[in-house]
Each structure stands twice: as C-alpha cells, then as structure tokens.
Amino acid sequence: MSKNIVRFPKRSGDRKRLEAKEGKLSCEVSERWIKFPSASDKFDDIEYLSLDVMTRGSNDKDRKICEIIIDKQQLLKMLAELPVNDRTKT
C-alpha cells in the first residue's frame, strides 16, 4: 500500500532535488527551464550535451524554445572558475 503514496515536496529545495533527478534545471524567476539529456554524446575528444530550453505553452504543455549543444567539459570548467557575488551580506 505504501508504494502508492505520492509525497509532494515540502520545500523549494526538495522540489529542486526532484526536478534535478528528472534532468530539469528551473529558472529562478520565470516559467522556463533547461532540460538535460539522459546521457551525453562523446565524439573524439569532445563530450557534447544537447540541452533544450523549455517553457510552458499557452495550452499548459511543455514547449521547446530552442536547443543548444555545448561541450560538457568546457561548461564544467567555466562553472568552476565563475566568481561569486555574495549578496547575503547586503
């Protein structure tokens, strides 16, 4: 019986964690998100990620705005080197 119980996220952190498991990274200020693939594609020495930029359409269904194909290692490097503007102290 407990297998049929659906637990709803209590906090935004829980919601974000659940969405991340589904390959979804939501925008913090709009109804848009990045949909990640289930796997990357490796060719020669580059590992590609095909990312879909999504939104909710007027009929309340998911709608793809565009697709971007990026180098996964380059993205990881850029994120690791990105400085932080700490706004918690203002």
C-alpha positions as CSV (number, residue, x, y, z in Angstrom):
1,M,0.0,0.0,0.0
2,S,2.8,2.4,0.8
3,K,4.1,2.1,-2.8
4,N,1.0,4.1,-3.9
5,I,1.7,7.1,-1.7
6,V,2.8,10.1,-3.6
7,R,4.9,12.5,-1.5
8,F,4.8,16.2,-2.5
9,P,7.9,18.4,-2.0
10,K,7.6,20.4,1.2
11,R,10.2,23.0,0.3
12,S,11.8,24.5,-2.8
13,G,15.0,22.6,-2.0
14,D,13.0,19.3,-2.2
15,R,11.4,20.4,-5.4
16,K,14.7,21.3,-7.0
17,R,16.2,18.0,-6.0
18,L,13.3,16.1,-7.5
19,E,13.5,18.1,-10.7
20,A,17.3,17.6,-11.0
21,K,16.7,13.8,-10.9
22,E,14.4,14.3,-13.9
23,G,17.1,16.3,-15.8
24,K,15.3,19.6,-15.2
25,L,17.0,22.9,-14.1
26,S,14.4,25.6,-13.5
27,C,14.8,29.3,-13.9
28,E,14.5,31.1,-10.5
29,V,12.4,33.9,-11.9
30,S,10.3,32.6,-14.8
31,E,8.5,29.5,-16.2
32,R,11.5,28.4,-18.2
33,W,13.9,25.6,-17.6
34,I,16.8,23.6,-19.2
35,K,16.0,20.0,-20.0
36,F,19.1,17.9,-19.8
37,P,19.5,14.7,-21.9
38,S,19.6,11.3,-20.3
39,A,23.3,11.0,-21.4
40,S,26.0,13.0,-23.1
41,D,27.4,12.1,-26.5
42,K,31.2,11.6,-26.9
43,F,33.0,12.1,-30.2
44,D,36.7,12.0,-30.5
45,D,37.9,14.2,-27.6
46,I,34.7,16.3,-27.0
47,E,31.8,15.3,-24.9
48,Y,28.6,17.1,-26.1
49,L,25.5,18.0,-24.2
50,S,22.3,18.7,-26.1
51,L,20.2,21.0,-23.9
52,D,16.7,22.0,-24.6
53,V,15.4,25.4,-23.4
54,M,11.8,24.9,-22.4
55,T,8.8,26.9,-21.3
56,R,5.1,26.2,-20.6
57,G,2.9,26.8,-23.6
58,S,-0.4,28.6,-23.7
59,N,-2.1,25.1,-23.5
60,D,-0.2,24.3,-20.3
61,K,2.0,21.8,-22.2
62,D,5.8,21.8,-22.2
63,R,7.2,23.6,-25.3
64,K,10.8,23.7,-26.5
65,I,12.0,27.2,-27.3
66,C,15.4,26.2,-28.7
67,E,18.2,23.7,-28.4
68,I,21.9,24.4,-27.6
69,I,24.7,21.9,-28.0
70,I,27.7,22.6,-25.7
71,D,31.0,21.0,-24.7
72,K,30.4,19.4,-21.2
73,Q,34.0,19.8,-20.0
74,Q,34.1,23.4,-21.0
75,L,30.8,24.1,-19.1
76,L,32.2,22.4,-16.0
77,K,35.4,24.4,-16.3
78,M,33.6,27.7,-16.7
79,L,31.3,26.9,-13.7
80,A,34.3,26.0,-11.5
81,E,36.1,29.3,-12.4
82,L,33.0,31.5,-12.1
83,P,33.4,34.1,-9.3
84,V,30.6,34.6,-6.7
85,N,28.9,37.9,-5.9
86,D,28.0,37.2,-2.3
87,R,24.7,39.1,-1.8
88,T,23.9,37.6,1.6
89,K,25.7,40.4,3.5
90,T,23.8,43.3,1.9
